[in-house]
Amino acid sequence: MTSQNPTRLLAAEKTMISQLNALGAIKAAEKLARTGLPTRRVEAYHYTDLKALIKTVPQLAASAEPSGAPALDLADAFHLLMINGHPAKNMNPPAGLDVSLEAGSPLSERDDVLVLLNRSLVEQRLKLGFNGEIDQVILVDRRSLGNSAHCAGALEIELADGASACVVEVFSGTDEAHLGNQATRVTLGKGARLTHIVANLSAAAASHFHTIEYDIAAAANLRSLAVNSGSVLSRTQIFALFDGEDAHGDFSGLNLVDDGQHCDITLDVTHALANTSSSELYKSVARNRAKAVFQGRIVVAKKAQKTDAKMMAQGLMLSEGAQILCKPELEIFADDVQCGHGATCGELDAGHMFYLMSRGIGRSEAAAILIRAFIYELFDPIAEAEIKQALGNIVENWLDQQTGNKPQ
């Protein structure tokens, strides 16, 4: 009998293993030593080869003193701060919201290296418990500060039956080569309603990984939006479970990438019980050797009759060197469902460009108008005007950075 060749570990993997051992996470260290970081041979990481992409791992982060304003301007929101994964206390929340600090990561155990690392590295998480209808937006400001550091943090959001809330998470940091492994777990009780928006505005040199879990009970309603424009390397992976009838979820996301960035959104939605519905719409805009990835899978279990699920991925490439990779999937085990998926990818429409330019609009501004029209569909369903304006500012800042580099 021949023995299996041992995994060849690179410097980044060895550093991660040392960090796990130092924290006493022996089993996690042993598992990482056996498997290494995932390569393109792992289906879920086929387009994001972490073994090749993660070159170095900085030291584990300590807490740091906050500085500056939030990266997302939401003046009317209730502001909670996390620095290098460590929650900063703010114990004066609005009525109906309980804020507490709990031990460990809230993520479920699953066969995924980012989940393994987060569960092993996070010592304390911030927990938000909603017990009623909260009108004020809750802003969770998650920053990576100081020198280059390996930051692991976790947030838990729990809505009681009938509760409603709007939570915005924004990731940002100093212009250092931080490595962030972040987690958010969301539990919606029966009839609960949540708008959950995540914006990755991390520094250009940073690597950012974020795992989001949704557990959606009967008659609950979720609106989820993920926006990525920061980080040289990022992966947002979303796992959603509908485990109650008559629940609905709208999932959407945007990758804005340029100048060699690699940005991956991976979505896995499971409809476990009957009479649930979901929509999935993810868009990418890429230029200048950037790579945007969307992988989406909808699983309809045998008991999930009358499921209605529609997934669409759309890409807009602004230069020849850009890449947009889309892989939507359906796995259906029920026979009475309405499900579909699709993907489109292309360039700015020449006819639309001609129409705008023939009316005296310059080429760069004409291109910007079309890019906005492509993107802003994602923001239309958001009821909160201040959030919609803040998201629009992300797009406008991204367009402004392209001055002189817009399509010619």
ABEGO torsion letter per residue (X at the ends): XBBBBBBBBBAAAAAAAAAAAAAGBAAAAAAAAAAEBBBAABAAAAABBAAAABABBBBBBBBBBBBEBBABBBAABBBBBBBGGBBBBBABBBBGBBBBBBBEBABBBBBBAAAAAAAAABABBBBBBBABBBABBBBBBBBBBEBBBBBBBBBBBBBBBGBBBBBBBBBBEBBBBBBBBBBBBBBBBBGBBBBBBBBBABBAABBBBBBBBBBBBBGBBBBBBBBBABEABBBBBBBBBBABBGBBBBBBBBBBBBGGBBBBBBBBBBBABBGBBBBBBBBBBBBGGBBBBBBBBBBBBAABBGBBBBBBBBBBBABAABBBBBBBBBBBABABBBBBBBBBBBBBBAAAAAAAAAAGBBAAAAAAAAAAAAAAAAAAABABAAAAAAAAAAAAAAAAAABGABBX
